[in-house]
Amino acid sequence: MYDTKIEFLIRSLGIGATYRGYHYLIFGIKLCMNNEDYLLAVSKLLYPRIAKEFQATSSSVERNIRTVIKVCWERGNRLYLQEIALHPLLYKPTSSEFFDILVGHLNRENAKETDS
């Protein structure tokens, strides 16, 4: 269930599966939704966990996630990102902010469904 919603959200932001960071982002969002501590330590906990899963290095995970954020910001659906952020984004978000925006949005959507 989560996978489809996460993929739809990421694709709605203009990020396609041709980027390695796309898959890292999906896995990272799932981790953060299950344990929000990952949002507090993106570099120390989240990147190493993603790297382990995909047999990559933490630095390559970080670089690939930065790339998909840049794609979203420069060529993707920046208006939608601004909308789901719930606050003005004057600058391209950091990786931590990006994860926080996406996880927060998905959690709000899940809460709406639960309330219905």
Secondary structure as UniProt FT lines:
FT   HELIX           2..12
FT   TURN            13..14
FT   TURN            17..18
FT   HELIX           20..34
FT   HELIX           37..40
FT   HELIX           42..46
FT   HELIX           47..54
FT   HELIX           58..75
FT   HELIX           78..85
FT   HELIX           95..115
//
